[in-house]
Amino acid sequence: MKFSGLRLDLAMACGLLLIELAHGALAAAKKDAVLAAAQAARTAQLQLLGQVVNVDSGTGDIEGGRKAAAILIARLSALGMTVDSIPAEEPGLPENTVATLTGHGKSRILVIAHIDTVFGPGTAQRRPFRSDDKRAYGPGVADEKGGVVEGVYALQILHELRFSNFGKIVFLIETSEERGSPGTRDLISKLLRDADVELNLEPGDLPDTLTVWRKGNVTFRIDVKGRAAHAGIAPQDGRNAALELIHQISGLDEFPKSGPGLTANLTLMSAGTRANIIPEDASAQVNVRARDKTGFDNVEQVLRKNADTTVIPDTKVTVVRGEGYPPLPSNPATDKLAARAQRIYTGIGRTLLTGGNGGASESALAADAGIPALDGLGPVGGGFHSDQEFLELDTVTPRLYLLTMLLMDLGVSPPR
């Protein structure tokens, strides 16, 4: 009996070993297939990136936004996705694109990217897409058109490999992220209610870093009302709104202008109508970044207190708090997602770091709604919001592999 039991135990152990080996072989085959597909896609991926970068789509450029979206919609529709153009929730913005891929599993994955940039019409013509041995350049090449195109090709690889072990993947390409998503807030909230996880295709940071925390942002507007007067004949009759505005702005000196914590920076300022008139009106905008929501309240308290004390008599100061993104705080759900991504990246011999920055994104809305979120999954870049913006070419294929494998992994096993 003992011998028979030993043989039975040995047979069971061998069977389990064969199952583990089979699973390991399947996992290795999947990894190899995805990597090969990502490598094969590189040339076409960069061509599509150049095509999209060469279309101006600054926030509020309706014609440009629609033109860029049309290029992407054609690609997504060819993959059998259901593609809808959703009107923006604020006037003066192009439609948002929602592409849905339905599978045979249960997990619900929301992928978010934005096609709008901070650059005005004519920028792409002045400095079109170009590349050298190491980097690609152009308006929005990394923030965030590189991520948008990566998302398209990750979905294409899933299609080519006939992977459908997920409930659905929803790809939102929005058009107003650079202004705090005023045209998509309700839409994002709706999509999050039907999602198990959110992945964001903002660019990765140097050298090869995922974003696991972000500062939130709020912009405050300071308006001063004074009194106009002839600057030469009767300046004493005027009440200089510009001078009062300078006084109000000086009250922000107590807040840091840079660093890992709270920052408050003057970004826009205007006053007056003519050089020979004491300015009756003056206005400024102050952009505040904070890792904790209480930071915004602290700045608002100071601004409103300053508004009660004017140095130019008979002027009135008004402070308006705008709507921005909440912070994406360090949290266990994001850390677990980052750990998954790091394991995947290790499989191709690369090291994935984690970090954070002062740039806000939609992932903060996901985390605020209690949905696990991971950010900075696009190709690595730098020089954002400037004419020095670039994308690191040696991260294009690895990041495409990472996103595709992460979609597969989350499709089979969504976050709890």
Residue, then its C-alpha position, 0 to 999 in steps of 0.5 A: m500500500k505504501f508503494s502504491g501510495l508513493r507511486l500515486d503521489l509521484a504521478m500527481a507531482c509529475g502531473l503538476l510539474l507538467i502543468e506548471l511547465a506548460h503554463g510557463a511555456l505558454a507564458a514565454a510564448k506569449k511574451d515572445a509573441v508580444l515582443a516580436a509584434a512590438q518590434a515589428a510595429r516600430t516603423a509604422q508606429l513612428q510613421l503614424l506618430g509623425q502624421v499625428v504630430n504634424v496636425d496642430s491640435g492645441t486645446g480649443d482648435i476644433e478643426g485640428g482636433r477633429k483632423a487628428a482624431a479622424i486619423l486615429i478613428a480610422r485605425l481603431s475602427a479597422l480593429g473592430m472597435t466600436v468608436d463614438s465621437i462624444p460632444a465636448e461638455e464645454p463650447g469651443l472644443p472638439e469631440n472626444t473619442v471613445a473606442t470600445l473593444t469587447g472581449h470574452g472575459k470579465s475585467r473592465i479596463l479604461v485607458i485614457a490619453h489626450i490629443d490636445t497640446v499647448f501649442g497654437p495653430g501653425t506650430a507644426q508647420r514651423r517645427p514639424f515632426r523630426s527625429d535623429d538617432k536618439r530622439a523624436y521632436g515636434p509639438g506634442v510628440a511626447d505630451e501626449k501624442g506618443g502615448v496616444v499612438e502607443g495605445v492604438y498599437a497596443l490594441q492592434i497587437l491584441h487584435e493580431l494575436r486574437f487576445s480577448n480574455f477581458g470584458k472590455i477595453v475602453f480607450l478614451i482620447e480626450t481633447s481638453e486635458e491641458r485645461g483640466s479636462p473641462g470638456t470631459r469631466d462628466l464623461i470620465s466620471k461615467l466611464l470610471r463607474d464601469a471600470d476596474v482599473e485606469l491606465n494613463l498614457e501620459p509620457g514616462d519620465l527620464p530615465d524610464t519612470l512610471t508615474v505613481w503620484r502627481k500633484g493636483n492643480v488649481t488656477f486662481r484668477i485675481d481681478v482688480k477694478g480701479r478707475a480710469a483717468h488721463a495719464g497726463i492731465a489728471p492721473q490723480d483722478g485715477r485708481n491704478a488697478a495694475l499697481e494694486l494687482i502688483h501688491q496682491i501678487s506680492g502676497l504670494d511670496e510666502f509660497p515656494k515657486s518650485g520644489p516637490g511640495l506646494t508651489a504657486n506661480l504667476t502665469l498670466m497677467s494683463a492690465g490697461t487698454r492704452a498707454n495714456i490711460i491709468p488702467e481701470d482693470a487688471s487681472a492675473q492668474v496664479n497656478v497652484r500645484a499641491r500633493d494634498k488638497t489642503g494646499f489649495d485651501n491654504v493658498e485661497q485663504v491667503l489670496r482672499k485675506n490679501a484681497d481685503t487689504t488694498v494699497i490703492p484706495d477705492t480699488k476692489v479685488t476679486v478672487v476666483r478659484g478655478e476647477g483643476y485636477p485633484p492630486l494623485p496621492s501615493n497609495p497601495a492600489t497604484d503601487k500594486l499596479a506599478a509592481r505588476a508593470q515592473r515584473i513585466y518590464t524585467g522580463i525583457g531585461r529592463t528596469l522600470l523606476t517609479g516616481g512622481n511630478g507636478g503635472a496633473s492628469e486624469s488618473a487623479l480623477a480615477a484615484d479620487a473615485g476609488i479606481p486603481a490607476l497607473d500613470g506615465l505609461g507612454p514613451v519616455g519624454g521631456g521638455f514638455h510644453s516647450d519647443q524643446e519637447f522630445l521623445e526617447l526613441d529607445t523607449v518606444t518599443p519597450r513601452l509598447y510591449l509593457l502596455t500590451m502585456l499589462l492589458m493582457d495581465l489585467g484582462v485575466s486578473p483585474p485589481r481586487 
